[in-house]
Amino acid sequence: MREIGQNLDTTKERVKKLLNIPVLIKINGGRGKSTLCHGEVTALFPAVFSVKLDTGELKTFSYADVHTRGVLFLKPQKQEQ
């Protein structure tokens, strides 16, 4: 469900701020299934954006996916050294 008072332009601006920053991405696969991936937003387009995962895989999502919470950006946890 989308956030009240938000629109796609606001969502695009939020994604734009994450360009080239490492993030943890939670992808809702439906029916209670979700996947956590590490990666970074590498390209922005008018209707979609691309995410390069740490595995080298390239995934593309629409801004509507973020707007409806099908894709969530989380802060990656710092690893202790």
Backbone torsions as a table, in degrees:
resi	resn	phi	psi	omega
1	MET	NA	143.4	-176.9
2	ARG	-82.9	161.0	179.0
3	GLU	-79.8	138.3	179.3
4	ILE	-68.7	136.2	178.5
5	GLY	87.1	-0.9	179.6
6	GLN	-102.0	152.1	173.6
7	ASN	-135.6	175.0	-176.4
8	LEU	-64.0	-31.6	178.6
9	ASP	-64.4	-39.6	177.2
10	THR	-65.1	-41.3	179.0
11	THR	-63.6	-41.7	177.8
12	LYS	-60.7	-40.5	178.8
13	GLU	-65.4	-39.1	178.5
14	ARG	-63.7	-42.3	179.1
15	VAL	-68.3	-38.3	180.0
16	LYS	-59.2	-35.6	179.2
17	LYS	-68.7	-18.2	-178.8
18	LEU	-92.7	2.3	-177.7
19	LEU	-57.9	126.1	178.1
20	ASN	62.4	25.7	176.2
21	ILE	-114.3	130.5	178.5
22	PRO	-62.4	131.8	-179.9
23	VAL	-137.8	161.3	171.7
24	LEU	-103.0	127.7	-174.0
25	ILE	-115.9	128.9	174.7
26	LYS	-106.4	118.9	-177.9
27	ILE	-107.2	119.8	178.7
28	ASN	-80.6	117.1	-178.6
29	GLY	-93.2	1.0	-178.8
30	GLY	87.3	156.4	179.1
31	ARG	53.7	38.3	176.8
32	GLY	79.4	5.8	-179.9
33	LYS	-97.8	134.9	175.9
34	SER	-143.6	157.7	-178.1
35	THR	-128.8	136.9	174.0
36	LEU	-103.5	132.0	-179.1
37	CYS	-136.1	145.0	172.0
38	HIS	-99.5	138.2	178.9
39	GLY	-179.7	-163.9	177.1
40	GLU	-150.0	148.9	178.2
41	VAL	-71.9	123.6	-175.5
42	THR	-110.1	-25.2	-177.2
43	ALA	-148.0	142.1	178.0
44	LEU	-118.0	135.3	177.7
45	PHE	-129.1	169.7	-176.9
46	PRO	-58.0	-37.1	-176.6
47	ALA	-114.8	-17.4	-176.1
48	VAL	-139.7	169.0	173.5
49	PHE	-139.8	156.1	-178.2
50	SER	-110.0	143.2	178.4
51	VAL	-124.8	126.4	175.2
52	LYS	-97.5	118.9	-179.6
53	LEU	-80.2	160.8	179.2
54	ASP	-62.3	-21.9	178.7
55	THR	-78.3	-6.5	-179.1
56	GLY	96.4	-8.6	-179.8
57	GLU	-74.3	143.6	178.5
58	LEU	-109.1	124.5	179.2
59	LYS	-119.3	147.7	179.0
60	THR	-121.4	135.2	-179.7
61	PHE	-131.0	155.0	174.6
62	SER	-91.3	159.2	177.1
63	TYR	-66.3	-27.1	177.0
64	ALA	-64.7	-31.8	176.4
65	ASP	-60.9	-41.1	178.6
66	VAL	-72.2	-41.1	-177.5
67	HIS	-61.9	-37.3	-178.5
68	THR	-95.5	7.8	177.8
69	ARG	67.2	28.0	171.8
70	GLY	-77.4	-25.5	175.9
71	VAL	-128.4	125.4	179.0
72	LEU	-118.2	138.4	174.6
73	PHE	-100.2	126.4	-179.9
74	LEU	-119.0	157.0	175.4
75	LYS	-75.4	129.1	177.3
76	PRO	-69.4	140.3	178.3
77	GLN	-76.9	137.8	178.9
78	LYS	-74.0	135.0	179.3
79	GLN	-86.0	136.0	179.1
80	GLU	-78.7	140.4	-178.8
81	GLN	-114.4	NA	NA
